[in-house]
């Protein structure tokens, strides 16, 4: 049985505390990349762990 609201059989919830300034900068970044904080953080973690190499759509468009 999942222990936290949001946990499922295939995913887990983590809590990360950020400073107000860091959270504000993150909100601006994800808006610019047209994604959510959830997906941005998940992609970052997966990339750093070598699970999946991802490039947000907005960054791909900017590289063209």
N, C-alpha and C positions, 0 to 999 in steps of 0.2 A: 504494500500500500504506500503510495507517495506520502512523503512526510511534510511537504510544504505545498501551499496553493501554487499551482503552476507546474509542479513536477508531474511527469507522466511516465509511462513505462519506457519511453524512448528519449526523454530529456530531463534535465535537472535545473533547478533554480539556484542561482548564486546571488549574493548581495555584495555590492561594491559601493563603498562610500567615497564620494568625491568632494573636493572643495567646490564652493559655489562658482568660482572662476573657471575651474576645470570643466564642470558640468555645462556651463554656458558655452565655452569653446567647443565642447563636444556636440552640443545641440546645433551650433552654427555649422560645424563640419558635416554632420549627417544630413542637414538640410541641403547644404551645397552638393552633396553626393546623392541626394534624393533617395535616402535609405532611412532605416530606423536605428536607434541606438542599439537595440537588440541585435539586429543583423550586422551592424558595423562591428560590435564587440565580438560577436560569434566569428565573423570572418577574420578579424585580427587574431584571435586566439588560435583558430584553425591554421592560419598561415604561419604563425610563430611556432606551432607544434609540428608543422610539416604535414598536416592532415590534408589540406587543400590549398592550392594557390588561387587566390581570388583577387580580382581587380574590379572595384565598383564601376557601374555603368557610366557614371558622370566622369570618372577619371579616364575611362576608355575613350569617351567622346572628346575630352580635353586633349588627349594625346594625338588625335587625328589632325 
